């Protein structure tokens, strides 16, 4: 467990591609709700400084998460984007927190060891923001991580907005961050819903920091499977099979 570190877990979505009335993070993997695996990882680093952002089926998600003592909750009544979800969580963080881990409730294979490496890399390099990225052979459908000539993270480009050259980039966004709390407060206040979805994107804080000369970078993970997100029933079956193989 680390000092002055909190974790925010984004868990408010329904997950329409799951084709189910069950909130996405409640779908079971080896008979346990998906969110439980993420909670375990978060608690191993941030102890009882963990805030889960709930929305769809909020009470049931809270009930499941409350099996782990000391978990806090933030309600995102309307799903207005990842940036908005983190905004909802910020008032629930203790004042003495210095670095904030942002995790996704639908990425259950993520290991505490990797999150600890991200935190250490972030602190050792004295960054205000560090992103966990992975290299994949087939980046189609993922946000591309754009690095400048000085190895600084400059922005994330979604596939729909990417140029032909950017689509060739095989370094992708995992959605997992470590961010200085002061920088997070300031940059969240500056993001706008200036996009096709009309949502507040958390990724926008990267370009805000970059254009202001802040130190922003990436840690490249060594296992792309670890950041596999569950967005469909097929994804769920794939991730469960990995868990079965690990258990065996």
Secondary structure by P-SEA (a helix, b strand, c coil): ccccbbbbbbcccccccccccccccccccccccaaaaaaaaaaacccccbbbbbccaaaaaaaaaccccbbbbbbccccccaaaaaaaacccccccccbbbbbbcccccccaaaaaaaaaaaaaacccbbbbbbbbcccccbbbbbbcccccccccccccccccccccccccccccccccaaaaaaaaaccccccccccccccaaaaaaaaaccbbbbbbbcccccccccccaaaaaaaaaaaaaaac
